[in-house]
Amino acid sequence: MQRNMALGLSVIAGISFGTAAIFIRLLSMLDSTSIAFARLFIGFLGLLVLLYFRREIKEFIHFAKSYSWKHIIMGALLGIHFIFFVASVQHTTVLNATIFVNTTPIQALIISVIFLKVKPSARDVFFVLLGFSGITLIALSEAVIAGSDNITGDIEALIAAGIIAVYLTIGADLRKETEALVLMTSNFLLGALVIFFYSLPVQGGIFIPLELSVILFLLGLGLIPTAIGHTLYVVSVKVLKPYEIATITLLEALSATILAAILFSEIPSLFSVVGAVLISIALLMLVRKKDFIQES
């Protein structure tokens, strides 16, 4: 694939990711667990159809037969990540949810330092501190302007990013050994199953009203940012450089914020914008020589 085409596809992917928060806002009548389940299951079905047309169903079935506990754990982490991300969009601003959920590189570096005994450079430490200064600025502004409700959503988005940091760390070898589309299809399925079984004792199951608007919004969420967005993203990252990939993931926050301003008149505060810029700079600098693939 030519680099220009990869850039084009990745831009489409980044913008499509931004629609996730919008669809979640439009599904305010549903709980976060039901939305997360529907998003993953519809995404799984969409990728399964793609595998069928690519004549790779046999590869997926063969892969599914060799599941290990690591596969189950990855599916569980992905499912929990989506529950927290959906909840964060429901409880804070779109800008905060989408910028905080993309702090995965910062948290992945911290995890590597603590648990894998990786020695960070002075440069890495500086940009981690810069990123946290942006997070702190946003959190403090929310405490003054919006109150505790938004802070709850901010924390949920940070937790969602942390879960994906662990997910990417333990699944690094699987991503190298397995064709990306097959692995994504598997993870979406396992994530949906984990959410379903989690929902049974917690809330008595998944509840989705059979209303046309709800079904259409869920299809949009499961197909546009999930199946289509992730497919275009995974295809393009094989060609792009790490810092270019990070730039594309930040398009999620930008496109989501613009759409929220247009559709919901949700205008972020100046402090939130400045904090988001600081976090974005930190992310771009941290991933210049590293490879992080987001799941949002």
C-alpha positions in Angstrom: 0.0 0.0 0.0 1.3 3.5 -0.9 2.0 5.8 2.1 -0.4 8.5 0.8 -3.2 6.0 0.6 -2.4 4.8 4.1 -2.5 8.3 5.4 -5.9 8.9 3.8 -7.3 5.7 5.3 -5.9 6.5 8.7 -7.5 10.0 8.6 -10.9 8.4 7.8 -10.3 6.0 10.7 -9.5 8.8 13.1 -12.5 10.8 12.2 -14.7 7.7 12.3 -13.4 7.0 15.9 -14.7 10.4 16.8 -18.3 9.4 16.0 -18.3 6.8 18.8 -18.8 9.4 21.5 -21.6 11.0 19.5 -23.5 7.8 19.1 -23.0 7.1 22.8 -24.5 10.5 23.6 -27.5 9.7 21.3 -28.0 6.4 23.2 -28.5 8.1 26.6 -31.5 5.9 27.3 -29.2 2.8 27.6 -26.8 1.8 30.3 -23.0 1.6 29.6 -22.9 -2.2 29.8 -25.6 -2.7 27.2 -24.0 -0.1 24.8 -20.6 -1.7 25.2 -21.9 -5.2 24.5 -23.9 -4.1 21.4 -20.9 -2.1 20.1 -18.5 -5.1 20.3 -21.0 -7.7 19.1 -22.1 -5.6 16.1 -18.4 -4.8 15.4 -17.7 -8.6 15.6 -20.4 -9.3 13.1 -19.2 -6.6 10.7 -15.6 -8.0 10.8 -16.9 -11.5 10.4 -18.6 -10.5 7.1 -15.4 -8.9 6.0 -13.5 -12.1 6.7 -16.0 -14.0 4.7 -15.5 -11.8 1.7 -11.8 -12.0 2.1 -12.1 -15.8 2.4 -10.4 -15.8 5.8 -13.2 -17.4 7.9 -11.2 -20.7 8.1 -8.3 -18.7 9.6 -10.6 -17.2 12.2 -12.1 -20.6 13.1 -8.7 -22.1 13.4 -7.5 -19.3 15.6 -10.6 -19.5 17.8 -10.0 -23.2 18.4 -6.6 -22.4 19.9 -7.8 -19.9 22.5 -5.7 -19.7 25.7 -6.2 -17.9 29.0 -4.3 -15.0 27.5 -7.0 -14.6 24.8 -9.7 -14.7 27.4 -8.0 -12.1 29.5 -7.5 -9.8 26.4 -11.2 -10.1 25.6 -12.1 -9.4 29.2 -9.9 -6.3 29.3 -11.3 -5.0 26.0 -14.9 -5.5 27.2 -14.2 -3.7 30.5 -12.4 -0.9 28.6 -15.5 -0.2 26.5 -17.7 -0.2 29.5 -15.6 2.5 31.2 -15.2 4.5 28.0 -19.0 4.5 27.4 -19.6 5.5 31.0 -17.0 8.3 30.7 -18.8 9.8 27.7 -22.0 9.7 29.7 -20.5 11.4 32.7 -18.1 14.1 31.3 -17.6 16.2 28.2 -16.8 14.6 24.9 -13.4 16.4 24.8 -12.4 15.1 28.2 -13.5 11.5 27.5 -11.8 11.3 24.1 -8.5 13.0 25.1 -8.2 11.0 28.4 -8.9 7.7 26.7 -6.0 8.3 24.4 -3.5 8.7 27.3 -2.6 5.0 26.8 1.0 5.7 25.7 1.6 7.7 28.9 0.2 4.9 31.1 1.9 2.1 29.1 5.2 3.8 29.8 4.5 4.0 33.5 3.4 0.3 33.6 6.6 -0.6 31.8 8.7 1.3 34.3 6.9 -0.2 37.4 6.4 -3.8 36.3 8.9 -4.4 33.5 11.7 -2.4 35.1 12.2 -0.4 31.9 14.4 2.6 32.6 12.8 5.8 31.1 15.0 8.5 29.6 14.9 12.1 31.0 13.0 13.0 27.8 10.3 10.4 28.5 9.9 11.5 32.1 9.5 15.2 31.0 6.7 14.4 28.5 4.9 12.1 31.0 5.0 15.0 33.5 3.8 17.3 30.7 0.9 15.0 30.0 -0.1 14.8 33.6 0.1 18.6 33.9 -2.5 18.7 31.1 -4.7 16.1 32.9 -4.4 18.0 36.2 -5.3 21.3 34.5 -8.4 19.8 33.0 -9.4 18.0 36.3 -9.0 21.2 38.4 -11.0 23.3 35.9 -13.7 20.7 35.9 -13.8 20.8 39.8 -14.4 24.5 39.7 -16.6 24.8 36.6 -18.6 21.6 36.2 -18.4 19.9 39.6 -17.8 16.3 40.7 -20.0 14.6 38.0 -17.5 15.4 35.2 -14.6 14.4 37.4 -16.2 10.9 37.7 -16.3 10.7 33.9 -12.7 11.9 33.6 -11.5 9.2 36.0 -13.5 6.5 34.0 -11.8 7.6 30.8 -8.4 7.4 32.4 -9.2 3.9 33.7 -10.3 2.9 30.2 -6.9 4.1 28.9 -5.1 2.2 31.6 -6.9 -1.0 30.9 -5.9 -0.7 27.2 -2.3 -0.1 28.2 -2.4 -3.5 30.1 -4.2 -5.1 27.2 -1.6 -3.9 24.7 1.3 -5.0 27.0 0.1 -8.6 27.5 -1.0 -9.0 23.9 2.1 -7.7 22.2 3.2 -11.2 21.2 -0.2 -12.1 19.9 -0.3 -9.0 17.7 3.0 -10.1 16.1 1.9 -13.7 15.5 -1.7 -13.2 14.4 -3.1 -11.5 11.3 -4.6 -8.2 12.7 -8.1 -8.6 11.3 -8.5 -12.1 12.7 -7.2 -11.0 16.1 -9.6 -8.0 16.2 -12.5 -10.2 15.2 -11.6 -12.6 18.0 -11.2 -9.8 20.6 -14.5 -8.2 19.7 -16.3 -11.6 20.1 -14.6 -12.4 23.4 -15.1 -8.9 24.7 -18.9 -9.1 23.9 -19.2 -12.5 25.6 -17.4 -11.3 28.7 -19.7 -8.3 29.0 -22.7 -10.5 28.5 -21.8 -12.9 31.3 -20.8 -9.9 33.5 -24.2 -8.3 33.0 -26.1 -11.3 34.2 -25.3 -11.1 38.0 -24.8 -7.3 38.0 -27.9 -6.1 36.2 -29.8 -9.1 35.1 -28.6 -9.1 31.5 -28.4 -6.8 28.5 -31.3 -4.5 27.9 -31.9 -2.9 24.5 -35.3 -1.5 23.6 -36.4 -2.5 20.1 -36.9 1.0 18.8 -35.8 2.0 15.3 -33.7 5.0 16.5 -31.9 2.8 19.1 -31.2 0.1 16.6 -29.9 2.6 14.0 -27.6 4.3 16.5 -26.2 1.0 17.8 -25.6 -0.1 14.2 -23.8 3.2 13.6 -21.7 2.7 16.7 -20.9 -0.9 16.0 -20.0 -0.4 12.3 -18.6 3.1 11.8 -16.0 3.6 14.6 -15.7 0.0 15.5 -15.7 -2.4 12.5 -14.9 0.1 9.8 -12.7 2.5 11.8 -10.6 -0.2 13.4 -10.2 -2.1 10.1 -9.0 1.0 8.2 -6.7 1.9 11.2 -5.1 -1.5 11.4 -4.6 -1.6 7.6 -2.9 1.8 7.6 -0.6 1.4 10.6 1.5 -1.2 8.8 2.8 1.6 6.6 2.7 4.7 8.9 5.3 5.8 11.4 4.5 5.8 15.1 4.1 9.5 15.5 1.8 9.6 12.5 -0.3 6.9 14.1 -0.5 9.0 17.3 -1.6 12.0 15.3 -4.4 10.0 13.8 -5.7 8.8 17.2 -5.9 12.4 18.4 -8.2 13.1 15.4 -10.8 11.1 17.5 -10.8 13.9 20.2 -10.8 16.7 17.6 -13.6 15.3 15.4 -15.7 14.2 18.4 -15.3 17.7 20.0 -16.3 19.4 16.8 -19.3 17.2 16.3 -20.4 17.6 19.9 -20.2 21.4 19.5 -22.4 21.3 16.4 -24.9 18.7 17.6 -25.1 19.3 21.3 -23.8 22.9 21.6 -21.1 21.5 23.9 -18.3 24.0 23.9 -15.2 23.0 25.9 -13.7 25.5 28.4 -10.4 27.2 27.6 -8.7 25.3 30.4 -9.8 22.0 28.9 -8.5 23.0 25.5 -5.1 24.0 26.9 -4.9 20.8 28.9 -5.8 18.8 25.8 -3.1 20.5 23.8 -0.5 19.7 26.5 -1.6 16.0 26.6 -1.5 15.9 22.8 2.1 17.2 22.7 3.1 14.7 25.3 1.5 11.8 23.4 3.1 12.8 20.1 6.6 13.0 21.6 6.3 9.8 23.6 5.3 7.6 20.7 7.8 8.9 18.1 9.8 5.8 18.4 7.3 3.4 19.9 4.3 1.5 18.6 0.9 1.9 20.3 -2.3 0.7 18.7 -5.4 2.2 20.3 -8.8 0.5 20.9 -11.4 3.2 21.4 
